[in-house]
Amino acid sequence: MDASSLVARVADVYARSHPPSWPNPHADREASEEEYSRVTDPERYAAVLLRARAWVEVLSGLPDVEASRDGSGVRLVSARPGTWPLVVVEEFPDGGVPSVRVGLADAAEAELFPDCGCDACDFGSADLLEGLDGAVLELLGGAVLLVGDDWQGLWTTDGGGSVSGGARIPELEQVMAWGERAYAGDAAAAPEGVRVLVNRAWAR
């Protein structure tokens, strides 16, 4: 199944859950200072939980994918050679914003949605869902995760990439070069001590 068909099925499942929806409050203005320390309606971020559950339902329904649950997390395993499990973990901090982590292999190296729930970082529900969908599709389409002592980077087959971490974080250009070489089959693409996970494409 191609990416557009997957997203269409996910959107259909998501719509049946009657999710919350809200416009971008910053479509025509900058965030104010007080918005950075305010969370007006944390419950509405349940939208990202419902979207993640729609992804789990659609992917686990594919003939070559198996799902297993562990507490608030789901591991989706593809039978396709060279793939790593896709991990989806829901988080419910006390008094905080509901969120979802999506990543490869384990949740400790997964991307968080929303990464911040304050009013200043709110750009509407459509933006939030687009970010989650994009992250899932990047991983399904083929990616390389690189994890150092205090940093992690991601290279994707569509030319995307990111890097984040502490004081010893490498340049994004370097991470992209390591990822591209690793995906091409170079086992020594990254320096010693860097964990490299090569995830082949899940769907055509």
Residue pairs with C-beta under 8 A, 6 or more apart in sequence:
1 9
1 62
1 203
1 204
2 203
2 204
3 137
3 140
3 141
3 203
6 58
6 59
6 137
6 140
6 203
7 133
7 137
9 58
10 51
10 54
10 55
10 58
10 133
11 54
13 54
13 57
13 58
14 50
14 51
14 54
14 129
17 50
17 53
17 54
19 46
19 47
19 50
19 51
19 125
20 43
20 44
20 46
20 47
20 125
21 47
21 125
21 126
22 44
22 124
22 125
23 124
24 122
24 123
24 124
24 126
24 127
25 119
25 122
25 123
25 124
26 120
26 122
26 123
27 124
31 119
31 120
31 121
32 120
35 118
35 119
35 120
36 118
36 119
36 120
37 118
38 118
38 119
38 120
39 96
39 97
39 117
39 118
39 119
40 119
42 95
42 96
42 97
42 98
42 117
43 98
44 125
45 97
45 98
45 99
45 114
45 117
45 128
46 98
47 125
47 128
47 129
48 98
48 99
48 100
48 113
48 114
48 128
48 129
48 132
49 90
49 98
49 100
51 100
51 129
51 132
51 133
52 88
52 90
52 100
52 102
52 113
52 132
55 88
55 132
55 133
55 136
56 67
56 74
56 76
56 88
59 65
59 67
59 76
59 86
60 66
60 67
60 74
60 76
62 203
64 78
64 79
64 80
65 76
65 77
65 78
65 79
65 202
66 76
66 77
66 79
67 74
67 75
67 76
67 77
68 74
68 75
68 77
69 75
72 89
72 90
72 91
72 92
73 87
73 88
73 89
73 90
73 107
74 87
74 88
74 89
75 85
75 86
75 87
76 85
76 86
76 87
76 88
77 83
77 85
78 86
78 202
80 200
80 201
80 202
81 200
82 198
82 199
82 200
83 199
83 200
83 201
83 202
84 104
84 105
84 197
84 198
84 199
85 104
85 105
86 102
86 103
86 104
86 136
86 139
86 140
86 202
87 101
87 102
87 103
87 104
87 105
87 106
87 107
87 110
88 100
88 101
88 102
89 100
89 101
89 107
89 110
90 98
90 99
90 100
91 98
91 99
91 100
91 101
91 112
92 98
93 99
96 117
97 114
97 117
99 112
99 113
99 114
99 117
100 112
100 113
100 132
101 107
101 110
101 111
101 112
101 113
102 110
102 111
102 113
102 132
102 135
102 136
102 139
103 109
103 110
103 111
103 139
103 145
104 110
104 139
104 143
104 145
104 197
104 199
105 145
105 197
109 145
109 147
109 152
111 135
113 128
113 131
113 132
113 135
114 121
114 122
114 128
115 121
138 154
138 156
138 158
138 160
139 156
139 199
139 202
140 201
140 202
140 203
141 156
141 157
141 158
141 201
141 202
141 203
142 156
142 157
142 183
142 199
142 200
142 201
143 154
143 155
143 156
143 157
143 179
143 199
144 154
144 155
144 156
144 178
144 179
144 180
144 182
144 183
144 196
144 197
144 198
144 199
145 152
145 153
145 154
145 195
145 196
145 197
145 199
146 152
146 153
146 154
146 155
146 175
146 178
146 179
146 182
146 190
146 194
146 195
146 196
146 197
147 153
147 194
147 195
147 197
148 165
148 168
148 169
148 170
148 193
148 194
148 195
149 168
149 193
150 165
150 166
150 167
150 168
150 169
151 163
151 164
151 165
151 166
151 168
151 169
151 170
152 163
152 164
152 165
153 161
153 162
153 163
153 164
153 170
153 172
153 175
153 178
153 179
154 160
154 161
154 162
154 163
154 175
154 179
155 161
155 175
155 176
155 178
155 179
155 180
155 182
155 183
157 183
157 201
161 172
161 175
161 176
161 179
162 172
163 169
163 170
163 171
163 172
163 175
178 189
178 190
178 194
178 196
179 189
181 189
182 189
182 190
182 196
182 198
183 198
189 196
190 196
